[in-house]
């Protein structure tokens, strides 16, 4: 078959035109005798596919619909070939006439304008700082936004002379000014090209009322978009007012600045509802394919509305997080069900929380029999708010009581608490001693007496909660990626047997053990003398009468003295979770970066999955509350700190100061 020549002339016909009318039109324009010649019409989809032939009315309509969806220059070009019995004649663009040589004259169709070729780069951003003739923009909206931005930067005003889907013409607001701008579409497509641009004004630009008119929220919002790329950046409407005034000399009201901020966030993050249906299903699919150690779950309501999302990293140190509507019984129960499915049930498991009732109910259902402990800091804040007596004395007593290693220490300190305020002892008794003290706990809590790990995560992700759900989950993934890398490098840089925290604790115990005397009773049983006090250490069961050895799972000062007397090292007497090997295993699973979204290979059934935004209540009037309600203790520590004018210390005044004056 002869080579096909792609024509640069595009014939137009209506949707209701038949295939026969199309053949007759082409034959008439090209002077082809259809009685003894066959005309074939084909179009090219891409370079990797062979040309598709138009054979009937349906084929013509399919081509027209395909062309309507993509009006870019050079898309789906037509190929026409003519066959005469066993000989094929290729149509060429040469200026020849039909004759004995068999060549055909290619005529220009009256209804088809010649296509225009361009070499300029297509501009997609509206924040273009320099505008000139010949620039090509992706669509008319980008041209209009770029000119609004340009007018604000150069402090002038224009008005629209003509605006249609094919052209966009601007003139100055002054009647006799020669400033003008014209952009039209290329080949009747969505792409616009600047045809003429006279940038010189022949009028006076002193009227500031005209300058203010184009300073819309969208224009200012496009200028401040880079300020909001990092969710942690605090850039308020007041800052927008200040920057726009100093950089462009424009006075914005607070409401204009607030609307500009909302527009900037919309430009940067898009519509939050689109994040559910367009990105969430395929994002979860890519997470499962990229990270075999990840467990991800998505739960929808009966009407396909989003309910919960769960992500877990299955390593030696379990970490899981979920996105839910609110902290209620149903959401916590679902979270612990997914947590149990991901990690199972392990020995010596316990829950440490802020005494949230929903957490207590959920764990009792999903993990029946597992102990539930309380954060000792949250209990202290409740004591501060409920009881107004003896806070300075109770503070040290309470935390010392919670950290007690023996029952004797606990009982002595509880008696002192009762002397300060008997109501506090009754309150702690009603909570349950086993929930907040170390010595009464049925599961060894070691150093985990608070829920600070969770509170730290909440503080880090506070700003990210304003992001759409896809950006929020990606923020959490990148956070894990950065933390895992940093912790792995730190673990590899550790050259001691234990991690940094536990090695520091061990060094402090080692210093204390230098002053102790040891007397061996048996091969494993030792008596350690600390002044007048006597402690019994059993190396076989890893216990000491002080309680620290067995509860911290780390040799105390008395155990180290016994080990030194025995001339044995401490490595075999520490918890395996404290070692450098366990640290390396914790972060051995890398959280590699995800490929760009355009490179994701997602099955069609995932793309067809429907996830609607959650059917929440109507937004309440007023400014939304973003921070948690702080306790009395936190508010007082921030706002009502008393400092001394004599020594500079805190907690007392100059009148009650007993210290030496500070040096001037």
C-alpha positions as CSV (number, residue, x, y, z in Angstrom):
1,X,0.0,0.0,0.0
2,X,1.3,3.4,-0.9
3,X,2.5,5.8,1.8
4,X,-0.1,8.1,3.3
5,X,0.5,11.8,3.2
6,X,-0.9,13.7,6.3
7,X,-2.8,16.7,5.0
8,X,-2.5,20.0,6.8
9,X,-6.0,21.1,5.7
10,X,-8.8,20.0,8.0
11,X,-12.2,19.6,6.3
12,X,-15.3,20.5,8.4
13,X,-18.6,18.8,8.2
14,X,-21.7,18.7,10.4
15,X,-22.6,15.9,12.7
16,X,-25.7,15.0,10.7
17,X,-23.8,14.8,7.4
18,X,-23.6,11.3,6.0
19,X,-20.5,9.4,4.9
20,X,-21.6,9.7,1.3
21,X,-21.8,13.5,1.4
22,X,-18.2,13.5,3.0
23,X,-16.8,11.4,0.1
24,X,-18.6,13.5,-2.5
25,X,-17.2,16.8,-1.0
26,X,-13.7,15.5,-1.0
27,X,-14.0,14.1,-4.5
28,X,-15.4,17.4,-5.8
29,X,-12.6,19.5,-4.2
30,X,-9.8,17.1,-5.3
31,X,-11.4,16.5,-8.8
32,X,-11.6,12.8,-8.2
33,X,-13.9,10.6,-10.4
34,X,-15.5,8.3,-7.9
35,X,-16.8,6.0,-10.7
36,X,-13.4,4.4,-11.3
37,X,-11.5,5.4,-8.2
38,X,-11.8,4.6,-4.5
39,X,-11.3,7.2,-1.8
40,X,-10.2,6.1,1.7
41,X,-10.3,8.5,4.7
42,X,-8.2,7.7,7.8
43,X,-7.0,9.6,10.9
44,X,-4.1,9.1,13.2
45,X,-4.6,8.9,17.0
46,X,-0.9,8.7,18.0
47,X,2.4,7.5,16.6
48,X,2.1,4.0,18.2
49,X,-1.2,3.1,16.6
50,X,-2.0,2.6,12.9
51,X,-4.4,5.0,11.2
52,X,-8.1,4.4,11.9
53,X,-10.3,4.3,8.8
54,X,-13.7,6.1,8.5
55,X,-16.0,3.8,6.7
56,X,-19.6,4.9,7.5
57,X,-21.7,7.6,9.2
58,X,-20.9,6.3,12.7
59,X,-17.2,6.5,12.0
60,X,-17.5,10.1,11.0
61,X,-19.5,11.0,14.1
62,X,-16.9,9.3,16.3
63,X,-14.1,11.3,14.8
64,X,-16.0,14.6,15.2
65,X,-16.7,13.8,18.9
66,X,-13.1,12.8,19.4
67,X,-11.9,16.1,17.8
68,X,-14.2,18.2,19.9
69,X,-12.7,16.8,23.1
70,X,-9.2,17.7,22.0
71,X,-8.9,20.8,19.9
72,X,-5.2,21.1,20.2
73,X,-3.1,21.8,17.2
74,X,-2.1,18.8,15.2
75,X,-4.3,16.3,17.0
76,X,-6.0,13.5,15.0
77,X,-4.8,14.6,11.5
78,X,-6.7,13.3,8.4
79,X,-5.1,11.0,5.8
80,X,-6.6,10.6,2.4
81,X,-5.6,8.0,-0.2
82,X,-7.0,7.2,-3.7
83,X,-6.8,3.8,-5.3
84,X,-7.4,3.1,-9.0
85,X,-7.8,-0.7,-9.4
86,X,-4.4,-2.1,-8.4
87,X,-2.6,1.2,-8.4
88,X,-2.6,3.7,-5.5
89,X,-2.1,7.4,-5.9
90,X,-0.8,9.3,-2.9
91,X,-2.1,12.9,-2.4
92,X,0.7,15.4,-2.2
93,X,0.8,19.1,-1.4
94,X,2.7,20.0,-4.7
95,X,1.1,22.5,-7.0
96,X,0.3,20.1,-9.8
97,X,-2.8,19.5,-11.9
98,X,-4.5,16.3,-12.8
99,X,-3.2,14.9,-16.1
100,X,-1.6,11.9,-17.8
101,X,1.0,11.5,-15.0
102,X,-1.7,10.5,-12.5
103,X,-1.0,13.3,-10.1
104,X,-3.9,15.1,-8.5
105,X,-4.3,18.8,-7.6
106,X,-4.9,19.4,-3.9
107,X,-7.4,22.3,-3.5
108,X,-7.9,24.3,-0.4
109,X,-11.3,23.8,1.2
110,X,-13.2,27.1,1.5
111,X,-14.6,26.2,4.9
112,X,-11.3,25.1,6.4
113,X,-8.8,27.8,7.4
114,X,-5.1,27.0,7.1
115,X,-3.6,25.8,10.4
116,X,-1.1,28.0,12.2
117,X,2.1,26.6,13.6
118,X,3.9,28.0,16.6
119,X,7.1,27.4,18.4
120,X,6.5,29.3,21.7
121,X,6.3,27.7,25.1
122,X,2.8,27.4,26.4
123,X,2.4,29.4,29.6
124,X,0.3,27.8,32.3
125,X,0.8,30.2,35.3
126,X,-1.2,33.4,35.7
127,X,1.6,35.0,37.8
128,X,3.6,35.9,34.7
129,X,5.8,39.0,35.5
130,X,6.7,39.8,31.9
131,X,4.1,39.9,29.0
132,X,4.9,40.5,25.4
133,X,3.6,39.8,21.9
134,X,3.9,36.2,20.7
135,X,3.4,34.5,24.1
136,X,1.1,31.5,24.1
137,X,-1.2,30.7,27.0
138,X,-3.0,27.5,27.8
139,X,-6.4,29.1,27.8
140,X,-8.3,32.4,27.9
141,X,-8.7,32.3,31.7
142,X,-4.9,32.2,32.2
143,X,-4.5,35.2,29.9
144,X,-7.2,37.2,31.8
145,X,-5.7,36.3,35.2
146,X,-2.2,37.2,34.0
147,X,-3.3,40.7,32.8
148,X,-5.1,41.4,36.1
149,X,-1.9,40.5,37.9
150,X,0.1,42.6,35.5
151,X,-2.1,45.6,36.0
152,X,-1.8,45.4,39.8
153,X,2.0,45.1,39.7
154,X,2.3,48.1,37.3
155,X,-0.5,50.1,39.0
156,X,-2.8,50.8,36.1
157,X,-6.4,49.9,35.1
158,X,-7.9,48.5,32.0
159,X,-11.4,47.6,30.7
160,X,-12.5,44.8,28.5
161,X,-13.3,45.9,24.9
162,X,-14.2,42.5,23.5
163,X,-14.3,39.0,25.1
164,X,-15.4,35.8,23.4
165,X,-14.2,32.2,23.1
166,X,-12.0,33.3,20.2
167,X,-10.7,36.7,21.3
168,X,-9.8,38.8,24.3
169,X,-9.2,42.6,23.8
170,X,-8.4,45.2,26.4
171,X,-8.0,49.0,26.3
172,X,-7.1,51.6,28.9
173,X,-9.8,53.2,31.0
174,X,-8.9,56.6,29.7
175,X,-10.7,57.5,26.5
176,X,-7.7,58.8,24.5
177,X,-5.0,56.5,25.7
178,X,-3.3,54.3,23.1
179,X,-2.6,51.4,25.4
180,X,-4.2,48.2,24.1
181,X,-3.9,44.4,24.3
182,X,-5.2,41.7,22.0
183,X,-5.1,37.9,22.2
184,X,-6.9,35.4,20.1
185,X,-7.2,31.6,19.9
186,X,-5.0,29.5,17.7
187,X,-6.9,27.5,15.1
188,X,-10.1,28.0,17.0
189,X,-8.7,26.0,20.0
190,X,-8.5,26.8,23.7
191,X,-4.9,28.0,23.3
192,X,-4.5,31.8,23.1
193,X,-1.7,33.8,21.6
194,X,-0.9,37.5,22.2
195,X,-1.3,39.2,18.8
196,X,-0.6,42.8,19.8
197,X,0.4,44.6,22.9
198,X,1.1,48.3,23.2
199,X,2.5,48.8,26.7
200,X,3.0,52.6,26.6
201,X,0.3,54.7,28.2
202,X,-0.5,58.2,26.8
203,X,-2.7,59.0,29.7
204,X,-2.2,60.0,33.4
205,X,-2.2,57.1,35.9
206,X,-2.7,59.1,39.0
207,X,-6.3,58.1,39.7
208,X,-6.0,55.5,42.4
209,X,-9.7,54.6,42.3
210,X,-9.0,52.8,39.0
211,X,-6.0,50.9,40.5
212,X,-8.2,49.5,43.3
213,X,-10.8,48.1,41.0
214,X,-8.7,45.2,39.6
215,X,-7.2,44.2,43.0
216,X,-9.6,41.3,43.4
217,X,-9.3,38.5,45.9
218,X,-8.2,36.1,43.0
219,X,-5.5,38.5,41.9
220,X,-4.1,39.0,45.4
221,X,-4.5,35.3,46.2
222,X,-2.4,34.3,43.2
223,X,0.3,36.6,44.5
224,X,0.5,35.0,48.0
225,X,0.1,31.4,47.0
226,X,3.8,30.6,47.8
227,X,3.3,31.7,51.3
228,X,1.0,28.8,52.0
229,X,3.0,25.9,50.5
230,X,4.2,24.9,54.0
231,X,1.2,24.2,56.2
232,X,3.2,25.3,59.3
233,X,3.6,28.8,57.9
234,X,1.4,31.3,59.8
235,X,0.5,34.0,57.2
236,X,-2.6,35.9,58.4
237,X,-4.8,38.4,56.5
238,X,-3.1,41.2,58.5
239,X,0.2,40.1,57.0
240,X,-1.4,40.2,53.5
241,X,-2.5,43.7,54.1
242,X,1.0,44.8,55.2
243,X,2.8,43.1,52.3
244,X,0.5,44.3,49.6
245,X,0.7,47.8,50.9
246,X,4.5,47.8,51.1
247,X,5.1,46.0,47.7
248,X,2.3,47.3,45.5
249,X,1.0,50.4,47.4
250,X,-2.5,49.0,47.7
251,X,-4.8,49.4,50.7
252,X,-6.8,46.3,51.3
253,X,-9.6,45.9,53.9
254,X,-9.4,43.0,56.3
255,X,-12.2,41.2,54.5
256,X,-10.5,41.6,51.1
257,X,-7.3,40.2,52.6
258,X,-9.3,37.3,54.2
259,X,-10.9,36.5,50.8
260,X,-7.5,36.6,49.2
261,X,-6.2,34.1,51.7
262,X,-9.2,31.7,50.9
263,X,-8.5,32.1,47.2
264,X,-4.8,31.3,47.6
265,X,-5.7,28.1,49.6
266,X,-8.2,27.1,46.9
267,X,-5.6,27.7,44.1
268,X,-3.0,25.6,46.1
269,X,-5.1,22.8,47.5
270,X,-8.1,22.7,45.2
271,X,-11.6,21.7,46.3
272,X,-11.5,19.6,49.4
273,X,-14.4,17.5,48.2
274,X,-12.4,16.4,45.1
275,X,-9.7,14.9,47.3
276,X,-12.1,12.2,48.4
277,X,-13.4,10.9,45.0
278,X,-10.5,11.7,42.7
279,X,-7.4,10.9,44.9
280,X,-8.2,8.9,48.0
281,X,-8.9,5.4,46.4
282,X,-5.9,5.4,44.1
283,X,-3.7,6.8,46.9
284,X,-4.6,3.9,49.2
285,X,-4.0,1.5,46.3
286,X,-0.5,2.9,45.7
287,X,0.4,2.8,49.4
288,X,-0.4,-0.9,49.5
289,X,1.6,-1.6,46.3
290,X,4.6,0.5,47.3
291,X,4.8,-0.4,51.0
292,X,4.2,-4.1,51.7
293,X,4.5,-3.4,55.5
294,X,1.7,-0.8,55.4
295,X,-1.9,-1.7,56.4
296,X,-4.5,0.7,55.0
297,X,-8.2,0.6,55.3
298,X,-11.0,2.8,54.0
299,X,-14.5,2.7,55.4
300,X,-17.5,4.2,53.7
301,X,-21.2,4.7,54.7
302,X,-24.1,3.0,52.8
303,X,-24.3,6.1,50.6
304,X,-20.6,5.9,49.7
305,X,-19.8,8.8,52.0
306,X,-16.4,8.8,53.7
307,X,-16.3,7.6,57.3
308,X,-12.9,6.5,58.4
309,X,-9.3,6.0,57.1
310,X,-6.7,3.9,58.8
311,X,-2.9,3.6,58.1
312,X,-0.5,1.4,60.1
313,X,3.2,0.8,59.8
314,X,3.9,-2.8,60.8
315,X,7.4,-2.8,62.4
316,X,8.9,-3.7,65.8
317,X,7.6,-0.4,67.0
318,X,3.9,-0.2,65.9
319,X,2.6,3.1,64.7
320,X,-1.0,3.6,63.5
321,X,-3.1,6.7,62.8
322,X,-6.7,7.2,61.5
323,X,-8.8,10.0,60.1
324,X,-12.3,10.0,61.7
325,X,-15.3,12.3,62.0
326,X,-14.9,12.7,65.8
327,X,-13.7,10.9,68.9
328,X,-16.8,8.8,69.7
329,X,-17.5,5.2,70.7
330,X,-17.9,4.0,67.1
331,X,-14.8,5.6,65.7
332,X,-12.5,4.3,68.5
333,X,-14.0,0.8,68.3
334,X,-13.3,0.7,64.5
335,X,-9.8,2.0,65.1
336,X,-8.9,-0.7,67.7
337,X,-10.4,-3.4,65.4
338,X,-8.1,-2.3,62.6
339,X,-5.2,-2.1,65.0
340,X,-5.8,-5.6,66.3
341,X,-6.1,-6.9,62.7
342,X,-2.8,-5.2,61.8
343,X,-0.7,-6.1,64.9
344,X,-2.6,-8.9,66.6
345,X,-2.5,-9.4,70.4
346,X,1.0,-9.4,71.9
347,X,2.1,-10.3,75.5
348,X,2.3,-7.5,78.1
349,X,0.2,-5.1,76.1
350,X,-1.6,-2.2,77.8
351,X,-3.3,1.0,76.9
352,X,-2.2,4.4,78.3
353,X,-4.7,7.2,77.6
354,X,-6.1,10.4,79.0
355,X,-9.1,8.5,80.5
356,X,-11.3,9.0,77.5
357,X,-14.5,7.0,78.0
358,X,-14.7,6.0,74.4
359,X,-11.2,4.5,74.5
360,X,-12.1,2.6,77.7
361,X,-15.2,1.2,76.1
362,X,-13.5,0.3,72.8
363,X,-10.6,-1.5,74.4
364,X,-12.8,-3.5,76.7
365,X,-14.7,-4.8,73.6
366,X,-11.8,-5.4,71.2
367,X,-9.2,-6.3,73.8
368,X,-11.1,-7.9,76.7
369,X,-8.8,-8.4,79.7
370,X,-6.1,-6.0,78.6
371,X,-5.2,-3.5,81.3
372,X,-6.0,0.2,80.8
373,X,-3.8,2.8,82.4
374,X,-4.1,6.6,82.8
375,X,-1.6,9.3,81.9
376,X,-0.3,10.7,85.2
377,X,-0.1,14.2,83.8
378,X,-3.7,14.4,82.8
379,X,-4.7,13.2,86.3
380,X,-2.6,16.0,87.8
381,X,-4.3,18.6,85.7
382,X,-7.6,17.4,87.0
383,X,-6.3,17.7,90.5
384,X,-5.2,21.2,89.9
385,X,-8.6,22.2,88.6
386,X,-10.7,20.4,91.2
387,X,-8.8,21.1,94.4
388,X,-7.4,24.6,95.1
389,X,-5.3,23.8,98.1
390,X,-1.5,23.1,98.5
391,X,-0.6,22.9,94.8
392,X,3.1,23.5,95.4
393,X,3.4,20.7,98.0
394,X,1.2,18.3,96.0
395,X,3.0,18.7,92.8
396,X,6.2,17.0,93.9
397,X,4.5,14.5,96.1
398,X,2.0,13.4,93.5
399,X,4.6,12.7,90.8
400,X,7.0,11.0,93.3
401,X,4.1,8.8,94.4
402,X,3.2,7.8,90.8
403,X,6.9,6.9,90.1
404,X,7.4,4.9,93.3
405,X,9.2,1.6,92.9
406,X,8.2,0.0,96.1
407,X,5.0,-0.3,98.2
408,X,6.7,1.2,101.2
409,X,7.7,4.4,99.3
410,X,4.1,4.6,97.9
411,X,2.4,4.3,101.3
412,X,4.7,6.9,102.9
413,X,4.0,9.5,100.2
414,X,0.3,8.8,100.2
415,X,0.2,9.6,103.9
416,X,1.9,13.0,103.1
417,X,-0.7,13.7,100.4
418,X,-3.5,12.9,102.9
419,X,-2.0,15.4,105.4
420,X,-2.0,18.2,102.7
421,X,-5.5,17.5,101.4
422,X,-7.5,14.3,102.2
423,X,-9.8,14.9,99.2
424,X,-6.9,14.3,96.8
425,X,-6.2,10.9,98.3
426,X,-9.9,9.9,98.0
427,X,-9.9,11.1,94.4
428,X,-6.8,9.1,93.5
429,X,-8.3,6.0,95.3
430,X,-11.5,6.3,93.3
431,X,-9.5,6.3,90.0
432,X,-7.6,3.2,91.1
433,X,-4.0,3.0,92.2
434,X,-3.2,0.5,89.5
435,X,-4.2,3.0,86.7
436,X,-1.7,5.7,87.5
437,X,1.1,4.3,89.7
438,X,4.1,2.2,88.6
439,X,4.3,-0.2,91.5
440,X,0.6,-1.3,91.3
441,X,0.5,-1.8,87.6
442,X,-0.2,-5.4,86.5
443,X,1.9,-4.9,83.4
444,X,5.4,-3.4,83.5
445,X,5.1,0.1,82.2
446,X,8.8,0.8,82.5
447,X,9.3,4.5,81.5
448,X,5.8,5.0,79.9
449,X,3.9,6.9,82.5
450,X,2.3,9.5,80.3
451,X,0.8,9.7,76.8
452,X,3.3,12.3,75.7
453,X,4.1,10.4,72.5
454,X,0.6,10.9,71.3
455,X,0.5,14.5,72.4
456,X,3.8,15.2,70.5
457,X,2.3,13.8,67.3
458,X,-0.8,15.9,67.8
459,X,1.4,19.0,68.2
460,X,3.3,18.2,65.0
461,X,0.2,17.6,62.9
462,X,-1.9,20.5,64.2
463,X,-1.5,22.7,61.2
464,X,-1.8,19.8,58.7
465,X,-5.3,19.1,59.9
466,X,-6.5,22.0,57.8
467,X,-5.4,20.3,54.6
468,X,-7.7,18.2,52.3
469,X,-7.7,14.5,53.3
470,X,-5.3,13.4,50.5
471,X,-2.7,16.1,51.5
472,X,-3.2,15.3,55.2
473,X,-2.4,11.6,54.6
474,X,0.5,12.5,52.4
475,X,1.8,14.9,55.0
476,X,1.8,12.1,57.6
477,X,3.5,9.7,55.2
478,X,6.3,12.2,54.4
479,X,6.6,12.9,58.2
480,X,7.2,9.1,58.8
481,X,9.6,9.1,55.9
482,X,11.7,11.9,57.4
483,X,11.5,10.5,61.0
484,X,12.4,7.0,59.9
485,X,15.5,8.2,58.0
486,X,16.6,10.4,60.9
487,X,16.2,7.7,63.5
488,X,17.9,5.1,61.4
489,X,20.9,7.4,60.9
490,X,21.0,8.1,64.6
491,X,20.8,4.3,65.4
492,X,23.6,3.6,63.0
493,X,25.7,6.3,64.6
494,X,25.3,4.7,68.0
495,X,28.3,2.7,69.0
496,X,27.3,1.6,72.5
497,X,25.3,-1.5,73.3
498,X,22.2,0.5,74.3
499,X,20.4,3.4,72.8
500,X,21.3,6.9,73.8
501,X,18.5,7.4,76.3
502,X,19.1,4.1,78.1
503,X,22.9,4.4,77.9
504,X,22.6,7.8,79.7
505,X,20.5,6.3,82.4
506,X,23.0,3.5,82.8
507,X,25.9,5.9,83.1
508,X,24.1,7.8,85.9
509,X,23.5,4.5,87.8
510,X,27.2,3.5,87.2
511,X,28.4,6.7,88.9
512,X,26.2,6.0,91.9
513,X,27.4,2.4,92.1
514,X,31.0,3.5,92.7
515,X,30.3,4.3,96.4
516,X,28.5,1.1,97.2
517,X,29.9,-1.9,99.1
518,X,29.0,-5.5,98.0
519,X,28.9,-8.7,99.9
520,X,28.3,-12.0,98.0
521,X,25.9,-14.4,99.7
522,X,25.6,-17.0,96.8
523,X,26.7,-17.1,93.2
524,X,23.6,-15.0,92.2
525,X,22.6,-13.4,95.4
526,X,24.3,-10.3,96.7
527,X,23.9,-7.8,99.5
528,X,24.7,-4.2,98.6
529,X,25.3,-1.6,101.3
530,X,24.5,2.0,100.7
531,X,25.5,3.8,103.9
532,X,23.1,2.4,106.5
533,X,20.7,1.0,104.0
534,X,20.9,-2.6,102.7
535,X,19.6,-3.9,99.4
536,X,19.3,-7.4,98.1
537,X,20.2,-8.1,94.4
538,X,19.4,-11.4,92.6
539,X,21.1,-11.5,89.3
540,X,19.4,-14.8,88.3
541,X,15.9,-13.3,88.5
542,X,17.1,-9.7,87.6
543,X,15.5,-8.2,90.7
544,X,16.6,-5.7,93.4
545,X,14.9,-4.8,96.6
546,X,14.8,-1.2,95.5
547,X,12.4,-2.1,92.7
548,X,14.2,-0.3,89.8
549,X,16.0,-3.3,88.4
550,X,12.8,-5.3,87.6
551,X,10.5,-2.3,86.8
552,X,12.9,-0.4,84.6
553,X,14.4,-3.6,83.1
554,X,17.7,-1.9,83.4
555,X,20.4,-2.6,86.0
556,X,20.1,-0.2,88.9
557,X,23.1,1.2,90.8
558,X,23.0,-1.8,93.2
559,X,22.9,-4.3,90.4
560,X,25.8,-2.7,88.7
561,X,27.8,-2.8,91.9
562,X,27.1,-6.6,92.1
563,X,28.0,-7.1,88.5
564,X,31.3,-5.3,89.1
565,X,32.0,-7.5,92.1
566,X,31.3,-10.5,89.9
567,X,33.4,-9.0,87.1
568,X,30.6,-9.4,84.6
569,X,29.2,-6.9,82.1
570,X,25.7,-5.5,82.0
571,X,24.7,-6.4,78.4
572,X,22.8,-9.6,79.4
573,X,20.8,-7.9,82.1
574,X,19.1,-5.1,80.0
575,X,15.8,-5.4,78.1
576,X,16.4,-6.4,74.5
577,X,14.2,-3.5,73.4
578,X,16.8,-1.1,74.7
579,X,19.7,-2.4,72.5
580,X,21.2,-0.9,69.4
581,X,20.1,-4.0,67.5
582,X,16.4,-3.4,68.3
583,X,16.7,0.2,67.3
584,X,18.1,-0.8,63.9
585,X,15.3,-3.4,63.5
586,X,12.7,-0.7,64.4
587,X,13.7,1.5,61.5
588,X,15.0,-1.1,59.1
589,X,11.8,-0.9,56.9
590,X,12.4,2.3,54.8
591,X,9.5,4.6,54.0
592,X,10.5,5.3,50.4
593,X,9.2,8.3,48.5
594,X,6.1,7.8,46.3
595,X,6.4,8.3,42.5
596,X,4.7,11.3,40.9
597,X,0.9,11.0,40.6
598,X,1.2,11.0,36.8
599,X,3.2,7.8,37.0
600,X,0.8,5.8,39.1
601,X,-0.5,2.6,37.4
602,X,-3.9,2.2,38.9
603,X,-6.5,-0.4,37.7
604,X,-9.8,0.9,36.3
605,X,-11.9,-0.5,39.1
606,X,-10.0,1.6,41.6
607,X,-10.5,4.7,39.4
608,X,-14.2,4.0,39.2
609,X,-14.6,3.7,43.0
610,X,-16.9,6.4,44.4
611,X,-16.0,8.1,47.7
612,X,-18.2,11.1,48.6
613,X,-17.3,13.8,51.1
614,X,-18.5,13.1,54.6
615,X,-22.1,14.2,55.2
616,X,-21.2,16.6,58.1
617,X,-23.3,19.1,59.8
618,X,-23.6,22.7,58.6
619,X,-20.7,24.8,59.5
620,X,-21.3,26.8,62.6
621,X,-21.1,30.6,62.5
622,X,-18.0,32.3,63.8
623,X,-14.4,31.5,63.6
624,X,-13.8,27.7,63.9
625,X,-11.9,26.4,67.0
626,X,-8.6,24.9,66.0
627,X,-6.7,24.5,69.2
628,X,-7.7,22.2,72.1
629,X,-9.1,23.7,75.3
630,X,-6.1,24.2,77.6
631,X,-6.3,23.1,81.3
632,X,-6.1,25.5,84.2
633,X,-2.6,24.5,84.9
634,X,-1.4,25.3,81.4
635,X,-3.2,28.6,81.3
636,X,-1.8,29.7,84.6
637,X,1.8,28.6,83.7
638,X,1.6,30.7,80.5
639,X,-0.1,33.9,81.6
640,X,0.5,34.2,85.4
641,X,4.2,33.5,85.8
642,X,5.6,35.5,88.8
643,X,9.2,36.6,88.6
644,X,11.4,38.3,91.1
645,X,12.8,41.8,90.5
646,X,15.7,41.2,92.8
647,X,17.3,37.9,91.6
648,X,15.3,37.3,88.4
649,X,13.9,33.9,89.5
650,X,10.4,32.6,89.1
651,X,7.9,31.5,91.7
652,X,8.4,34.4,94.2
653,X,8.5,38.2,94.3
654,X,11.0,40.8,95.4
655,X,9.4,41.1,98.8
656,X,9.8,37.4,99.7
657,X,13.1,36.9,97.9
658,X,15.9,35.3,99.9
659,X,18.5,35.1,97.2
660,X,21.4,37.4,96.4
661,X,20.6,40.3,94.0
662,X,21.4,39.6,90.3
663,X,24.5,41.3,88.9
664,X,23.9,44.4,86.8
